[in-house]
Amino acid sequence: MSNKNVKMYVITHSPDDIINIESDEMYTPLFVGRDGKDNLGFTSDDSGDNISSRNPDYCELTGLYWMWKNSNADILGLCHYRRYFKNKGHKIKKGEIEEYLKDYDIILTKKKELIKKSLFENYKGTYFIDVLNTTREIIKEKYPDYLKDYDKVIHGSSFSNFNMFIMSKELMDKYCDWLFNIIIELENRINLQTIPRILGLISESILNVWVEHNKLKVKGLDIKYIGTFLNFRMALTNNRILVGIYRFLYFKVLDEEKRVKLGHFIDGLFFNKLIK
């Protein structure tokens, strides 16, 4: 039997949601962005070395920062109160994690095919593109050897989302050192009021860049969604017929102005609700 300490931190910012998280020796609810709220005795990201107050912009990254600075577990994972790694139909277990990490460097969500075929196309015509371009400038300045991988991910047709991962503490330390060096600089160069939670959204993309550049061996797993409503929405976004109709309208029928309007409508209907 392994003596490794494996911790899966389950992120939430709501006192109402944290009480419903099933916790055990491995799964640990982590209250993020506490900001005076009652954490009901659960672990929260405002203890120790933390950036909890930045949660409105950093999202789950305040939890990631807390994990980086305050957890000494051998293997660390981040998931959400409504999204877990699914293995063989159930939430992944400690023994399964350890077995996978014998052969793989990191566990991520299975890459999701983007409806508009690339992140760049997904956000064309929005301020998000300006932020992506600024992120590229920072990477070019600080980590120029990552630039080719950045372009590959941003113009690629799929990526692993939700900032979910499982990896060794040693590897996570390297990732966080790289990530926050970029994100903190990005915060100084953009308007955070234009798109709420923008820094958290950007980090989803560049997690993929870091994995790509470091040629990590990835085990991709499906997501176990919690809640009937969320499962219904995800079933719609994953429906091949609906996605096919959308792509036909977007690329073959509509002009540029109508593409942007359709994209904003779909993002508002699905994406903005799903990231909460």
Secondary structure, 3 states (H helix, E strand, C coil): CCCCCEEEEEEECCHHHHCCCCCCCCEEEEECCCCCCCCCCCEECCCCCCCHHHHHHHCCHHHHHHHHHHCCCCEEEEEECCEEEEECCEECCHHHHHHHHHHCCEEEECCEECCCCCHHHHCCCCHHHHHHHHHHHHHHHHCHHHHHHHHHHHCCCEECCCCCEEEEHHHHHHHHHHHHHHHHHHHCCCCCCCCCCHHHHHHHHHHHHHHHHCCCCEEEEEEEECCHHHHHHHHHHCCHHHHHHHHHHHHHHCCHHHHHHHHHHHHHHHHHHHCC
